């Protein structure tokens, strides 16, 4: 069974604009205390972008489609990795400064001052 789904022209533009507006409205109503959980959810969404980019790259027929698929995978992976790094750093701010911290972090703090 094969399924072919094509979104072109105004349909694609409409979906892009609808997604952008929905994201703007949703993010605008999130309180600051929920920033870290929201970042974790955002990282999950970027993982979905990577999977979608890989799917697009595997089904690419032309060079232009291959370039777009490659860029989607590259940018999605960069966003996911950066988001996880930022989330980890933000969560580290709430950890006590005890022996539980990683030895490299303790050494960095000792050098800092």
Secondary structure by P-SEA (a helix, b strand, c coil): cbbbbbbcaaaaaaaaaaaaaaaaaaaaaccccaaaaaaaaaaaaaaaaaaaaaaaaaacccaaaaaaaaaaaaaaaaaaaaaaaaaaaaaaaaccccccccaaaaaaaaaac
